Amino acid sequence: MSLRMLLRGAGLGLVALATMGQSLPPPPQVLFGPLFEAVQAARIYPDSKTFADATPREAPDAVMAAWRAERPQGADALRAFVERHFVVPAQPGAKPSLREHIAALWPQLTRPAFTPPPGSSALAMPEPYVVPGGRFREIYYWDSYFTMLGLKADGQDRLITGMLDDFDSLVARYGFVPNGTRTYYLGRSQPPFLALMADLDPRHDAVTAARHLAALKAEHAFWMKGAAAARQSGAAARVVRMPDGSLLNRYWDDAPGPRDESWAEDVATARTSGRPVAEVYKDLRAGAESGWDYSSRWLADPARLDTIRTTQIVPVDLNSLLWAQEQAIARRCAAAGDKACAADFAAQAAARGRAIQRWLWLPGEGRFADWDRERRAPTPRVSAATLYPLFVGLATPAQASAVARLVSAQLLAPGGLRTTPLRTGQQWDDPNGWAPLQWIAHQGLARYGQVDLAATIARRWLATVAAAYDETGKMLEKYDVETHAPGGGGEYPLQDGFGWTNGVTRAFLEKYGG
């Protein structure tokens, strides 16, 4: 029986419209045929109206092509397929699933294009953007890459392109991407993820590509400013000369004094240090640029924040990201037909890669390490930063295997990946785990064939996030990966929202299901 006959028999009064030449939109049973019947027959949703009201994430033809390719068998596989390809309405009175909750949070965390009034500390943003949440009311640099992973999984391409346009605009105005979009962040940046963000851009036109390339080259110049002086003095701004004369980078902040947003805290830390206060302020600011504010990575005494010495540390994560940036610029220059630029940045990447391998790899310990300029030796701190060379593809297969063994022995926790094995009270130490480091670890290990360990980290992290969500109804900034509970420590109360947790969790749900 045809759809038109069914509608006539149901007495819906639509035949007149059909006979007037207007086509009727087909219902889900017609659009999705065998998929619809399989879902309803399996009763994966107790109320049959639930799937009938679901919204496809792609065009129906694309959904059905995926259905024919995958042919999921069993209720669990069928539900996972549906939740990848449809937005399923929440059941009345039921707590939304993690997927549903994250999808509902994007509009809450989105802010419109913005021009600040005179005297405001906020910076102008030409396009809508996503903030982390809680006390973080502006966009933050490295957070946004991990947020974008979830936006990509949820089909929010327009927000991704808007945020990329905002970042390109910031580079055009200031020469770099600041830590966050406040005037008091204009002395520092954050881990340089812009090249990786640009790879998420769904646009592939020449104008957009040229704008991204210009932004990446300007950002690289920002990080390398001071290279000539460093060759003479040993260190200048963000550039450090290693013992063999090669150049690597460190975290820094161009502004003096205590941080505006943590003024009282910084003054108190400097007061107890017994060191020149300007030196302490510079190290605190540099630690904030690292994103790991704060961690035993930067402390001479892990129990005392006032022993912070970030500017003396050459970090493996920063240099891995800059190696990836140089590779990306070389690739983009080659695509644009600029052979000289491509050769230049390929050579810079090769030199940096050699320096990382020589100075930051410890074969006896099977890990990549930070380097202490004063001691002229690697630091003793084991941390999740050891996974960055795997994440960007700089490690050898043998190095990746060694790092995987170290991760299993020292960093794998019941609820995901530890940041470090040390309990110090700082928030970037045990027992806390952070969404970005779960992603870095997962992607890096999977890249080198360590798929079981990668999957274990992802699934344990999902279990931790789900347990805290069941308890609190919130997505949190950080988690206790020893007990599957909300995290703690640091300078401020635990924040909820939360951009990068939403993004990484949503990306893991896309791969591993509920």
C-alpha positions in Angstrom: 0.0 0.0 0.0 1.4 3.5 -0.9 2.0 6.2 1.6 -0.7 8.3 0.0 -3.2 5.5 0.4 -2.2 5.1 4.1 -2.7 8.7 4.7 -6.1 8.7 3.0 -7.1 5.7 5.0 -6.1 7.4 8.2 -8.4 10.2 7.5 -5.7 12.8 7.9 -7.1 15.2 5.3 -3.9 15.5 3.3 -5.1 14.0 0.0 -6.2 17.4 -1.2 -2.7 18.8 -0.7 -1.2 15.8 -2.5 -3.6 16.2 -5.5 -2.7 19.9 -5.7 0.8 18.9 -6.5 2.4 19.4 -3.1 4.6 16.5 -2.1 4.2 15.2 1.5 7.3 14.9 3.7 7.9 11.2 4.4 7.7 10.0 8.0 10.7 8.2 9.7 9.3 4.7 8.8 9.6 5.6 5.1 12.8 7.6 5.4 14.7 4.9 7.3 12.9 1.7 6.3 14.8 -1.3 7.6 16.7 0.7 10.2 13.5 2.1 11.6 12.0 -1.4 11.8 15.1 -2.9 13.5 15.2 -0.2 16.2 11.5 -0.4 16.9 11.4 -4.2 16.9 14.4 -4.4 19.3 12.6 -1.9 21.6 15.9 -0.3 22.5 13.7 2.7 23.6 10.7 1.7 25.8 8.5 4.4 24.2 8.2 3.9 20.4 7.8 7.7 20.0 11.4 8.2 21.1 13.0 7.1 17.9 10.2 8.5 15.8 11.1 11.9 17.2 14.9 11.5 16.8 16.8 14.0 14.6 19.4 12.6 12.2 22.8 14.1 12.4 23.4 13.7 8.7 21.2 13.5 5.6 18.9 10.4 5.6 20.7 8.9 2.6 24.1 9.2 4.5 22.5 7.5 7.6 21.2 4.7 5.5 24.5 4.2 3.6 26.2 3.8 7.0 23.5 1.4 8.1 24.0 -0.8 5.0 27.8 -0.7 5.5 27.8 -1.5 9.2 24.7 -3.7 9.7 24.9 -3.5 13.5 23.7 -6.7 15.2 22.2 -6.9 18.7 20.6 -4.2 20.9 23.8 -2.7 22.2 25.3 -2.3 18.7 22.0 -0.9 17.4 21.7 1.6 20.1 25.4 2.7 19.6 24.7 3.2 15.9 21.5 5.2 16.5 23.3 7.5 19.0 26.1 8.1 16.6 23.8 9.1 13.8 20.8 10.7 15.6 20.0 13.1 18.4 17.6 11.1 20.5 15.2 13.0 22.8 15.6 12.5 26.5 12.9 10.4 28.2 10.5 12.4 30.4 11.7 12.3 34.0 14.9 10.5 33.1 18.4 12.0 33.5 19.8 12.7 30.0 22.6 10.4 28.8 26.1 11.8 28.7 25.7 12.4 24.9 22.4 14.3 25.5 23.8 16.3 28.3 26.9 17.4 26.3 24.8 18.3 23.3 22.6 20.4 25.6 25.6 22.2 27.1 27.0 23.5 23.8 24.3 26.3 23.5 24.9 27.1 27.2 28.6 27.5 26.7 28.4 29.5 23.4 28.9 33.2 23.5 28.0 35.6 20.6 30.4 37.8 18.7 31.5 40.5 21.1 32.8 44.1 21.2 33.8 45.1 24.7 32.8 48.4 26.2 35.5 50.9 27.2 37.4 49.9 30.3 36.5 46.2 30.1 39.3 43.6 30.3 37.6 41.5 27.6 39.0 41.3 24.1 36.8 41.7 21.0 35.7 38.5 19.3 34.3 38.7 15.7 32.5 35.3 15.7 30.6 33.2 18.2 32.7 30.9 20.4 32.6 28.4 23.2 33.9 29.1 26.7 35.0 26.4 29.2 32.4 27.3 31.8 32.3 28.2 35.5 34.7 31.1 36.4 36.2 30.9 32.9 33.9 33.3 31.0 36.1 33.9 28.0 37.6 31.6 25.4 40.9 29.9 26.3 43.5 28.8 23.8 44.5 25.2 24.3 41.2 24.3 25.9 39.5 25.1 22.6 41.2 22.3 20.6 39.7 19.7 22.9 36.4 21.4 22.9 36.4 21.3 19.1 36.8 17.5 19.1 33.3 17.3 20.7 31.9 20.0 18.5 33.1 18.0 15.5 31.5 14.8 16.8 28.2 16.7 17.4 28.2 18.2 13.9 28.8 21.8 15.2 31.0 22.8 12.2 29.8 26.3 12.2 31.0 26.9 15.7 34.4 25.4 14.8 34.8 27.7 11.9 33.8 30.7 14.0 36.3 29.9 16.7 39.1 29.4 14.1 38.2 32.8 12.6 38.4 34.3 16.1 41.8 32.7 16.7 43.1 34.0 13.3 41.8 37.4 14.2 43.6 37.3 17.6 46.9 36.5 15.8 46.3 39.3 13.3 45.7 41.8 16.1 48.3 40.7 18.6 50.8 38.4 16.8 49.8 35.3 18.8 46.9 33.6 20.5 46.8 34.8 24.1 46.1 32.5 27.1 42.5 33.8 27.1 40.6 36.7 25.7 41.4 39.3 28.4 43.8 42.2 28.4 45.6 40.6 31.4 46.4 37.6 29.3 48.3 39.5 26.6 51.7 38.7 28.1 51.5 35.0 27.5 50.0 32.3 25.3 49.3 28.6 26.0 50.5 25.3 24.4 50.4 26.0 20.7 47.5 23.9 19.3 46.5 26.2 16.5 48.0 24.0 13.7 46.0 21.0 15.0 42.9 23.2 15.3 43.3 24.3 11.7 43.2 20.7 10.6 39.7 20.4 12.0 38.4 23.2 9.7 35.8 21.8 7.4 36.5 24.5 4.9 39.2 23.8 2.2 39.1 26.9 0.1 42.3 28.8 -0.8 41.4 32.0 1.1 40.8 30.2 4.4 44.0 28.1 3.9 46.0 31.3 3.2 44.7 32.9 6.4 45.5 29.9 8.5 49.0 29.7 7.1 49.6 33.4 7.8 48.4 32.9 11.4 50.6 29.8 11.9 53.7 31.6 10.6 53.0 34.6 12.9 52.5 32.4 15.9 55.8 30.5 15.1 57.6 33.9 15.0 56.1 34.8 18.4 57.5 31.6 20.0 60.9 32.1 18.3 61.3 35.7 19.1 64.6 36.0 21.0 66.3 33.3 19.0 69.2 35.5 18.0 69.7 36.7 21.6 69.5 33.2 23.0 72.3 32.0 20.8 74.5 34.5 22.7 73.1 34.6 26.2 71.7 31.0 26.5 68.1 32.1 26.9 65.9 34.9 25.8 62.1 35.2 26.0 60.8 31.7 25.0 64.0 30.4 23.3 66.7 28.4 25.0 70.1 27.4 23.7 70.9 23.7 24.5 74.5 22.6 25.3 75.2 21.7 21.7 74.0 25.0 20.4 70.6 23.8 19.2 67.5 25.9 20.0 64.5 24.7 21.9 61.7 26.5 23.7 60.4 27.2 27.2 57.3 28.8 28.7 57.5 32.5 29.5 55.4 35.6 30.1 56.3 39.0 28.7 54.4 40.9 31.5 55.9 41.7 34.9 54.4 41.4 38.4 51.7 39.2 39.9 48.9 38.0 37.6 45.8 40.2 37.6 43.5 37.3 37.9 45.5 35.7 40.8 47.1 38.9 42.3 46.7 38.0 46.0 47.7 34.4 45.6 50.9 35.4 43.7 51.9 38.0 46.2 51.5 35.5 49.0 53.6 32.9 47.2 56.4 35.4 46.4 56.4 36.6 50.1 57.2 33.1 51.5 59.8 32.2 48.8 62.9 34.0 50.1 63.6 34.8 46.4 63.5 38.0 44.4 59.7 38.5 43.9 60.1 39.5 40.2 61.7 36.1 39.6 58.9 34.3 41.4 56.2 36.2 39.5 57.9 35.4 36.2 57.9 31.7 37.0 54.3 31.7 38.1 53.3 33.5 34.9 55.3 31.0 32.8 53.6 28.1 34.6 50.3 29.6 33.7 51.4 29.7 30.0 52.1 26.0 30.2 48.5 25.2 31.1 49.8 23.1 33.9 49.2 25.6 36.6 50.5 24.2 38.8 52.4 20.9 38.9 55.5 19.3 40.5 57.0 19.5 37.0 57.9 23.2 37.7 58.8 22.9 41.4 62.2 22.4 43.0 60.5 21.1 46.1 57.2 19.3 45.1 55.6 20.3 48.4 56.2 24.1 48.0 54.7 26.2 45.2 57.1 29.0 46.1 60.0 26.9 44.7 58.5 27.2 41.2 61.2 27.6 38.5 59.2 27.2 35.2 61.5 29.4 33.2 64.5 27.1 33.9 62.6 24.1 32.4 62.7 23.1 28.7 59.4 21.2 28.4 58.9 18.2 26.2 55.2 19.0 25.5 55.9 22.5 24.2 58.7 21.4 21.9 56.7 18.5 20.5 53.9 20.9 19.6 56.3 23.3 18.0 57.8 20.5 16.0 54.3 19.6 14.8 53.6 23.2 14.0 56.8 23.5 11.9 55.8 20.3 10.1 52.3 21.7 9.4 53.7 25.0 8.1 56.0 23.2 5.8 53.1 21.1 4.5 50.9 24.1 4.0 53.6 26.1 2.3 54.2 23.1 -0.1 50.4 23.0 -0.9 50.5 26.7 -1.6 53.4 26.3 -4.0 56.0 28.1 -1.8 58.9 25.7 -2.0 61.4 28.0 -0.2 59.0 28.3 2.8 58.4 24.5 2.8 62.1 23.8 2.8 62.8 26.3 5.5 60.2 25.0 8.0 61.0 21.3 7.2 64.6 22.1 8.1 63.5 23.8 11.3 61.4 20.8 12.2 64.2 18.4 11.5 66.6 20.4 13.7 64.1 20.5 16.6 63.4 16.8 16.2 67.1 16.0 16.5 67.4 18.2 19.6 64.4 16.6 21.3 65.8 13.2 20.6 69.2 14.1 22.0 68.3 16.1 25.1 64.7 15.1 26.1 64.8 11.3 25.5 66.0 9.1 28.4 66.7 5.6 27.0 67.6 4.2 30.4 64.3 5.2 31.9 62.2 4.7 28.7 60.6 8.2 28.8 60.7 11.6 27.3 61.6 14.2 30.0 61.8 17.9 30.6 65.3 19.5 30.7 66.6 21.5 33.6 68.8 24.4 32.3 70.5 25.0 35.7 71.4 21.4 36.4 72.1 20.8 32.7 70.2 17.5 33.0 66.7 16.0 32.5 64.3 16.6 35.4 63.4 13.6 37.6 59.7 14.3 37.3 57.7 11.6 35.5 54.5 13.1 33.9 51.9 12.5 31.2 53.9 15.1 29.1 56.1 12.1 28.1 53.3 11.1 25.7 53.4 14.2 23.5 56.2 12.9 21.1 53.9 10.0 20.5 50.9 12.2 20.0 52.6 14.3 17.3 54.4 11.3 15.7 58.0 12.3 16.7 58.8 9.1 18.7 60.3 5.9 17.2 58.3 2.7 17.5 60.9 1.5 20.1 60.5 4.7 22.1 56.7 4.4 21.9 56.8 0.8 23.3 59.0 2.0 26.2 56.7 4.9 27.0 53.7 2.5 26.9 55.5 0.3 29.5 56.2 3.4 31.7 52.6 4.5 31.4 51.2 1.1 32.4 53.6 1.0 35.4 53.3 4.6 36.8 50.6 6.6 35.1 47.7 4.3 34.5 45.1 4.7 37.3 41.7 3.0 37.9 39.9 5.9 36.4 42.1 7.0 33.6 45.6 8.6 33.2 47.4 10.2 36.1 49.0 13.6 35.4 52.0 12.7 37.6 52.6 10.0 40.2 53.2 12.6 43.0 50.6 13.8 45.4 51.5 17.5 46.2 48.2 19.3 46.5 48.7 21.0 43.2 46.0 20.3 40.7 48.2 19.0 37.9 49.5 16.2 40.1 48.1 12.9 41.4 45.2 12.1 42.0 43.9 14.4 39.3 43.3 13.4 35.7 42.5 16.0 33.0 40.6 15.5 29.8 43.3 16.9 27.4 45.9 14.5 28.7 43.6 11.5 28.3 43.2 12.4 24.6 46.9 13.0 24.1 47.7 9.6 25.6 45.0 7.8 23.7 45.9 9.2 20.3 49.6 8.9 20.9 49.5 5.3 22.0 47.0 4.3 19.3 49.2 5.9 16.7 52.0 3.5 17.5 49.8 0.4 17.7 49.3 0.4 21.5 45.6 0.1 21.0 44.7 -2.0 24.0 46.3 0.5 26.4 44.8 3.4 24.5 41.3 1.9 24.8 41.8 1.1 28.5 42.7 4.8 29.2 39.6 6.0 27.3 37.2 3.5 28.8 38.4 4.1 32.4 38.1 7.9 31.8 34.6 7.5 30.5 33.7 5.4 33.6 35.1 8.2 35.8 33.2 11.0 34.0 30.0 8.9 34.0 30.3 8.1 37.8 30.8 11.8 38.6 27.9 12.8 36.3 25.6 10.2 38.0 26.6 11.7 41.3 26.6 15.4 40.5 24.7 15.9 37.2 27.7 17.9 36.0 30.7 17.8 33.7 33.7 18.8 35.6 37.1 20.5 34.9 39.1 17.7 36.4 38.6 14.3 38.1 40.1 12.1 40.8 41.2 9.1 38.7 42.0 7.0 41.7 38.5 7.0 43.0 36.3 8.0 40.0 35.3 11.2 41.9 35.4 15.0 41.3 39.0 16.4 41.4 40.5 18.9 43.7 43.5 21.0 44.7 44.9 24.1 43.1 44.2 27.8 43.5 40.4 27.9 43.0 37.3 25.6 43.6 36.4 22.9 41.2 34.7 24.3 38.1 31.8 22.7 36.1 30.8 23.2 32.5 33.2 22.1 31.1 34.5 22.6 27.6 37.4 20.3 27.2 35.8 17.5 29.3 32.7 17.7 27.1 34.8 17.6 24.0 37.1 14.7 24.9 34.3 12.7 26.5 32.1 13.2 23.4 34.9 12.1 21.1 35.5 9.0 23.2 31.8 8.2 23.2 31.9 8.4 19.4 34.6 5.7 19.3 33.7 3.5 22.3 30.0 3.9 22.8 28.2 4.5 26.1 
